[in-house]
Amino acid sequence: MMAEHFCFIGNQELNGIVRGRSVPSARRQAALEGGLPWVPANITIGALNTLPPDNPFGPVGEIRLMPIPDATITLTDGNKPAYDITLCEFAQSDGSPWTCCPRTALKSAVADLEAKTGLTLKLAFEHEFTVRGLDNSDHIAFSPSAGRLGAPLAERVLSVLGGAGFTLDQFVAEYGPGQYEIAGQPAGPLEAADRTVLTLEAIRNVAGDLGLQASFLPKPAMDQVGNGVHVHFSLWRGDDNVTVQNEWVEGHAGAFLSGLLKAANALTFLSVTSPNSYERYKPQHWVGTYICAGLRNREAMVRVVPRQQGGDGTYPGASMEFRTSDATANVYLMLSALIRAGLDGIERGLLSPTSVDRDPATIAEQELRAMGLSHLPTAMDELLTDEVLIKVEGWLGPDLTAAYISCRRNDARHAQDLDFEEMARRLLTVY
């Protein structure tokens, strides 16, 4: 008797965790066509499986998980039945858009950017993560030996992704023991976000099949390096990358970048979301804690990366790297905020920022003030301000914003009850 092949349909909720329902293969096609019922409040379930008491949905209502069939991976293991993961949008019961769907929010932001500016965006994610269960007692950062140690995991993950029609640009042994980094290939925002969600699920599941544990938790332990997310993005007009001119950002690209810096706190509210995250955000850790941009500067919130100049004077491989994010964020909301903030900069006609060409932590306080540089908040509580909440509500609408805020308050309550070590222990398997 053959084992049943299940299909999971779901997507990231407001804590960056994929949740949904599974159906057996006999029900798969019907579910792909008509979706599955879902509970609105489920998008607010916290990382410790608790509902925020002030979530705006309560026990009432029903929505549907509407699958995106092209966003599917199939997990296979010789000892287990195959298992499909198909991403979805959260929709009203009649299939129309739901105001609290993160993927729908991103679709809207992408459409507005193109309609108002004629620009499109390409994105590629870099995710750092920690693998436990490897024999890495003699870890050498970025070495062939560390790379080979993770090669069986990398090969299996690439096989899963290849079955879905995409691959990774890099799978790199990183700085910390057992730490690796993946880099995706550039794609449009929706496609890049879907691929990221599926890639993280593939890594977690394949690692489990190999008897390992892969976690994207920002700070697994106080004495270990943390795991971040870097978003490389470039602005395009037609087939031309218009991100960099003359080794820096100008025109619309400069205004887009200034928009990110002006909205830095609101953007961070959606890109750095858990109390654990803030244990990673320290100066001189290459995590972008200062609100500034810098040419090839990894201590800046946004690093400008021209890459190689073409023979015609353009920079076809240029990108900007948003460095202030981690895997606790909902990737769709984070990208939606990034686009909204950049679009606002273009619409306001902001000037390009000045490049900060050194580590801001080494600059005297008086000079920092003169340069207009400041530090990002060091805790989520500092971001719960009227200014931030008004900005976020303008980007996401009142319903989604209220649901999101209830999640962050729920996180804060849990952080008061548990010390760092216990919270990290519980979150390792979640992220």
Secondary structure, DSSP 8 states (H G I E B T S, - for coil): -----EEEEEEE-TTS-EEEEEEEHHHHHHHHHH-EEE-GGGGG--TTS---TT-S-TT---EEEEEEEEEEEEEEETTEEEEEEEEEEEE-TTSSB-TT-HHHHHHHHHHHHHHHHS-EEEEEEEEEEEEESS--TT--TT-HHHHHHHHHHHHHHHHHHHHTT--EEEEEE-SSTTEEEEEE--B-HHHHHHHHHHHHHHHHHHHHHTT-EEE--S-S-TTS----EEEEEEEEETTEE-S-BTTB--HHHHHHHHHHHHTHHHHHHHHS-STTGGGT--TTSSS--EEEEEET-TTEEEEEE-----TTS--TT-EEEE----TTS-HHHHHHHHHHHHHHHHHTT-----B--S-GGGS-HHHHHHHT--B--SSGGGG-SHHHHHHHHHHH-HHHHHHHHHHHHHHHHHHHHS-HHHHHHHHHTT-
